Amino acid sequence: MIASYGDAIIDLFALPIGASIEDASAFEPHVGGSTCNVAVVAARAGASVRFIGAVGPDAWGQRIRGALAGEGIDAASLVTIAATRTPVTFCASNADGTRFFLSYRNGGADSAFALEHLGERALDGVRWLHLASSSLRAEPRATATRAIVLRANSLGVAVSVDLNVRPGVWGSRDAMLEAVRWLSARAAIVKASEEDLALLGELPTLDALSALAPKAIACVLTRAERGASARVAGEELSADAPSVAVVDAIGAGDAFVGALLAALDAACAQSYDPARDALRWSAWLSAACRAGALAVTAVGSTEGVSRARLADHLQP
């Protein structure tokens, strides 16, 4: 089972696509949040998935809870926190891949998630715990995040981290860098985009990513339309991304991670050790790149990544 921990929010996409937030004529709501998107795609790819996080006692929270149930995702660890609101982010995307976000998250349920909300059995039956660096941006959630990562480490649950660098949500650059280093040092899988590394002030290379995560069994670098590369057991491999018509560039990285984790979880269920065989990693990277490409073909982070399309596109 995969447990995805973090943000469950409502994304409001500016329409028509290509319009700025200030010039949009309408906004289309979709369930979102990086780790929530990962959970949805992993479930659609056939994995057993649990989501751990929080929503507010409002209509948006009910929408998220209903959407997760509809995907067959275990939401028993999705708590509703009184006196909070489910966060909302306005999103705008251009065909060239540029993205713009305007978030309303003060007083949000995600930031209010505390150690007391982390159930003792949240990791029961879990093989992979996935999260992003922004889970460490503020208290009380930062304390809960450290606790779940350390619990995963002690239980032998492999930790997957998407750096998903968002400088605008941090109080300081130093705090952001410290969070990235803390998580990367405790992760089995670390994924970053070239943009993530640039925002950290690092070169957009596997060497730079590997230096951040020296103990990881795999470091994965996504390169947008140029595919992805990984370093596994000292071996470097890569995969191309299929050429598609870009409708909305938001969510490609999340779909990539969701498909990759689903493949890793399926392999581990067959007693395969993902730290050893670069040949299988090549196939997994290719499948993940295909899932990421599907994500950009529709408005909404997971709308283009349907179960039927995944079934057609994840095969080599």
C-alpha positions as CSV (number, residue, x, y, z in Angstrom):
1,M,0.0,0.0,0.0
2,I,1.0,3.6,-0.7
3,A,0.3,6.3,1.9
4,S,0.3,9.8,0.5
5,Y,0.6,12.5,3.1
6,G,0.0,16.2,2.7
7,D,-2.2,18.7,0.9
8,A,-5.8,18.1,-0.2
9,I,-7.0,21.4,-1.7
10,I,-9.3,22.8,-4.3
11,D,-7.7,24.1,-7.5
12,L,-9.6,26.7,-9.4
13,F,-8.3,26.8,-13.0
14,A,-8.4,30.0,-14.9
15,L,-10.5,29.8,-18.2
16,P,-9.9,30.0,-21.0
17,I,-6.6,28.2,-20.7
18,G,-3.8,30.7,-21.3
19,A,-5.7,33.5,-19.5
20,S,-4.1,35.1,-16.5
21,I,-5.8,34.9,-13.2
22,E,-6.7,38.6,-13.4
23,D,-8.1,38.2,-16.9
24,A,-9.9,34.9,-16.6
25,S,-13.6,34.8,-17.5
26,A,-14.3,31.8,-15.3
27,F,-12.6,29.3,-12.9
28,E,-13.1,25.6,-13.0
29,P,-12.8,23.7,-9.7
30,H,-10.8,20.4,-9.4
31,V,-9.7,18.4,-6.4
32,G,-5.9,19.0,-6.1
33,G,-2.9,19.4,-4.0
34,S,0.4,17.7,-5.0
35,T,0.2,14.7,-2.8
36,C,-3.5,14.3,-3.3
37,N,-2.9,14.2,-7.1
38,V,-0.3,11.5,-6.5
39,A,-2.7,9.4,-4.5
40,V,-5.4,9.7,-7.2
41,V,-3.0,8.7,-10.1
42,A,-1.5,5.8,-8.1
43,A,-5.0,4.5,-7.3
44,R,-6.0,4.7,-11.0
45,A,-2.8,2.8,-11.9
46,G,-4.0,-0.1,-9.7
47,A,-2.3,0.6,-6.4
48,S,-3.9,0.3,-3.0
49,V,-3.7,3.9,-1.6
50,R,-4.3,5.7,1.7
51,F,-4.4,9.5,2.0
52,I,-3.3,11.2,5.2
53,G,-4.2,14.9,5.7
54,A,-6.9,17.3,6.6
55,V,-9.8,19.3,5.3
56,G,-12.1,21.9,6.8
57,P,-15.8,21.3,7.8
58,D,-17.1,22.9,4.6
59,A,-18.4,22.0,1.2
60,W,-15.0,21.9,-0.4
61,G,-13.9,19.4,2.2
62,Q,-16.9,17.2,1.5
63,R,-16.1,17.4,-2.2
64,I,-12.5,16.2,-1.6
65,R,-13.7,13.4,0.7
66,G,-16.2,12.3,-1.9
67,A,-13.7,12.4,-4.7
68,L,-11.2,10.2,-2.8
69,A,-14.0,7.7,-2.0
70,G,-14.9,7.6,-5.6
71,E,-11.3,6.7,-6.5
72,G,-11.3,3.8,-3.9
73,I,-8.7,5.6,-1.8
74,D,-8.7,4.9,2.0
75,A,-9.6,8.2,3.6
76,A,-9.9,7.1,7.2
77,S,-6.8,9.1,8.0
78,L,-8.2,12.3,6.3
79,V,-9.3,14.3,9.3
80,T,-11.8,17.2,9.4
81,I,-10.5,20.0,11.6
82,A,-13.0,22.4,13.2
83,A,-12.6,26.1,12.8
84,T,-10.5,25.7,9.6
85,R,-11.2,26.0,5.9
86,T,-10.3,23.7,3.1
87,P,-7.5,25.6,1.2
88,V,-8.2,27.0,-2.3
89,T,-5.6,27.9,-5.0
90,F,-6.3,29.8,-8.2
91,C,-4.2,28.3,-11.0
92,A,-3.3,29.6,-14.5
93,S,-1.3,27.7,-17.1
94,N,0.2,28.4,-20.5
95,A,1.0,26.0,-23.3
96,D,4.7,26.7,-22.8
97,G,4.6,25.1,-19.4
98,T,4.6,28.3,-17.3
99,R,2.3,28.2,-14.3
100,F,0.9,30.7,-11.9
101,F,-0.7,30.2,-8.5
102,L,-2.6,32.4,-6.1
103,S,-3.2,30.5,-2.9
104,Y,-5.6,31.2,0.0
105,R,-4.2,29.0,2.7
106,N,-4.1,31.1,5.9
107,G,-6.3,29.3,8.4
108,G,-6.3,26.3,6.2
109,A,-6.9,22.7,7.4
110,D,-3.6,21.5,5.9
111,S,-1.5,23.9,8.0
112,A,-3.5,23.0,11.1
113,F,-2.7,19.3,10.8
114,A,-1.0,18.4,14.1
115,L,0.6,15.5,15.8
116,E,-2.7,14.8,17.6
117,H,-4.3,14.2,14.1
118,L,-1.8,11.6,13.1
119,G,-3.5,8.3,14.0
120,E,-1.4,5.5,15.6
121,R,-2.4,3.2,12.7
122,A,-1.9,5.6,9.8
123,L,1.0,3.5,8.5
124,D,-0.5,0.1,9.1
125,G,0.0,-2.1,6.0
126,V,1.9,0.7,4.2
127,R,5.0,-0.1,2.1
128,W,5.6,3.5,0.7
129,L,5.0,6.9,2.4
130,H,5.0,9.8,-0.1
131,L,5.2,13.5,0.8
132,A,6.5,16.8,-0.4
133,S,8.8,19.4,1.1
134,S,6.1,22.0,1.8
135,S,4.7,19.8,4.6
136,L,7.5,21.2,6.7
137,R,6.7,24.9,6.0
138,A,4.8,25.7,9.2
139,E,3.8,24.5,12.6
140,P,2.0,22.5,13.8
141,R,2.2,20.4,10.7
142,A,6.0,20.4,10.6
143,T,6.1,18.5,13.8
144,A,3.5,16.0,12.6
145,T,5.5,15.6,9.3
146,R,8.8,14.9,11.1
147,A,6.9,12.4,13.3
148,I,5.4,10.4,10.4
149,V,8.7,10.4,8.5
150,L,10.6,9.1,11.6
151,R,7.9,6.6,12.2
152,A,8.1,5.4,8.6
153,N,11.9,5.0,9.0
154,S,11.6,3.0,12.2
155,L,8.9,0.7,10.7
156,G,10.8,0.0,7.5
157,V,8.3,2.0,5.4
158,A,10.2,3.4,2.4
159,V,9.8,7.2,2.1
160,S,9.3,8.9,-1.2
161,V,9.9,12.7,-1.4
162,D,8.9,15.1,-4.2
163,L,10.9,18.2,-3.6
164,N,8.2,20.2,-5.3
165,V,9.9,23.5,-4.4
166,R,7.5,26.4,-3.9
167,P,9.5,29.4,-2.4
168,G,6.4,31.5,-2.1
169,V,4.9,29.4,0.7
170,W,7.9,29.6,2.9
171,G,8.7,32.2,5.5
172,S,12.4,32.1,4.6
173,R,14.7,30.5,2.0
174,D,16.9,29.1,4.8
175,A,13.8,27.2,6.3
176,M,13.0,25.8,2.8
177,L,16.6,24.6,2.3
178,E,16.7,23.0,5.7
179,A,13.4,21.2,5.1
180,V,14.6,19.9,1.7
181,R,17.8,18.6,3.2
182,W,16.1,17.0,6.2
183,L,13.6,15.1,4.1
184,S,16.1,14.1,1.4
185,A,18.4,12.6,4.0
186,R,15.7,10.3,5.2
187,A,14.1,9.3,1.8
188,A,14.4,6.1,-0.2
189,I,13.2,7.9,-3.4
190,V,13.8,11.5,-4.1
191,K,12.2,13.2,-7.1
192,A,12.9,16.7,-8.3
193,S,12.3,18.6,-11.5
194,E,15.0,20.7,-13.1
195,E,13.0,23.8,-12.0
196,D,13.0,22.5,-8.4
197,L,16.8,22.3,-8.4
198,A,17.2,25.7,-10.0
199,L,14.9,27.3,-7.3
200,L,17.2,25.7,-4.7
201,G,20.2,27.3,-6.3
202,E,21.5,23.9,-7.5
203,L,22.6,22.8,-11.0
204,P,19.7,20.9,-12.7
205,T,21.6,17.6,-12.7
206,L,21.5,14.1,-11.1
207,D,24.8,14.8,-9.4
208,A,23.3,17.8,-7.6
209,L,20.2,15.8,-6.6
210,S,22.3,12.8,-5.5
211,A,24.3,15.1,-3.3
212,L,21.1,16.2,-1.5
213,A,20.0,12.5,-1.0
214,P,23.2,10.4,-0.5
215,K,21.3,7.5,1.1
216,A,18.4,7.3,-1.4
217,I,18.1,4.1,-3.4
218,A,17.0,6.2,-6.4
219,C,17.2,9.9,-7.3
220,V,14.8,10.8,-10.1
221,L,15.1,14.0,-12.2
222,T,12.2,15.1,-14.5
223,R,13.0,17.2,-17.5
224,A,9.5,18.3,-18.7
225,E,9.0,17.4,-22.4
226,R,12.5,15.9,-22.5
227,G,11.6,13.0,-20.2
228,A,13.3,11.9,-17.0
229,S,16.5,10.4,-15.7
230,A,17.4,8.4,-12.6
231,R,20.4,7.2,-10.7
232,V,19.8,3.7,-9.2
233,A,22.6,1.7,-7.5
234,G,25.2,3.9,-9.1
235,E,23.8,3.4,-12.6
236,E,22.3,6.3,-14.6
237,L,19.3,5.7,-17.0
238,S,16.8,7.8,-18.8
239,A,13.4,7.7,-20.6
240,D,11.8,10.0,-23.2
241,A,8.5,11.7,-22.8
242,P,5.9,11.2,-25.6
243,S,5.0,14.2,-27.6
244,V,1.5,15.5,-26.8
245,A,-0.5,18.7,-27.3
246,V,-0.3,20.6,-24.1
247,V,-3.6,21.9,-22.8
248,D,-2.8,22.5,-19.1
249,A,0.8,22.0,-17.8
250,I,-0.2,21.7,-14.1
251,G,0.0,18.2,-12.6
252,A,2.5,16.4,-14.8
253,G,5.0,15.8,-12.0
254,D,2.3,14.5,-9.7
255,A,1.1,12.0,-12.3
256,F,4.6,11.0,-13.0
257,V,5.2,10.2,-9.3
258,G,1.8,8.4,-8.9
259,A,2.5,6.1,-11.8
260,L,6.1,5.4,-10.6
261,L,5.0,4.6,-7.1
262,A,2.3,2.3,-8.3
263,A,4.8,0.4,-10.4
264,L,7.3,0.2,-7.4
265,D,4.6,-1.0,-5.1
266,A,3.5,-3.7,-7.5
267,A,7.1,-4.9,-7.9
268,C,7.6,-5.0,-4.1
269,A,4.5,-7.0,-3.7
270,Q,6.2,-9.7,-5.8
271,S,9.3,-9.5,-3.5
272,Y,11.3,-7.5,-5.9
273,D,14.0,-5.2,-4.5
274,P,13.8,-1.9,-6.4
275,A,17.3,-0.9,-5.4
276,R,19.0,-3.5,-7.6
277,D,17.7,-3.7,-11.2
278,A,18.2,-0.7,-13.5
279,L,16.6,-2.5,-16.3
280,R,13.2,-2.5,-14.6
281,W,13.7,1.1,-13.7
282,S,14.0,2.0,-17.3
283,A,10.5,0.6,-17.9
284,W,9.1,2.3,-14.8
285,L,10.5,5.7,-15.9
286,S,9.0,5.3,-19.3
287,A,5.6,4.5,-17.8
288,A,5.8,7.4,-15.5
289,C,6.7,9.8,-18.4
290,R,3.7,8.5,-20.3
291,A,1.5,9.3,-17.2
292,G,3.0,12.7,-16.9
293,A,2.3,13.4,-20.6
294,L,-1.4,12.4,-20.2
295,A,-1.8,14.9,-17.3
296,V,-1.1,17.9,-19.6
297,T,-3.8,17.0,-22.1
298,A,-6.7,18.3,-20.1
299,V,-7.7,21.0,-17.7
300,G,-7.1,19.8,-14.1
301,S,-4.2,17.9,-12.7
302,T,-5.7,14.4,-13.0
303,E,-8.4,14.8,-15.6
304,G,-6.3,13.6,-18.4
305,V,-5.1,10.6,-16.4
306,S,-8.2,8.4,-16.4
307,R,-8.0,4.7,-15.5
308,A,-8.8,3.8,-19.1
309,R,-6.0,6.0,-20.6
310,L,-3.5,4.8,-18.0
311,A,-4.3,1.2,-18.9
312,D,-3.7,2.0,-22.5
313,H,-0.5,4.0,-22.0
314,L,1.4,2.4,-19.1
315,Q,2.2,-0.7,-21.0
316,P,5.6,-0.6,-22.7
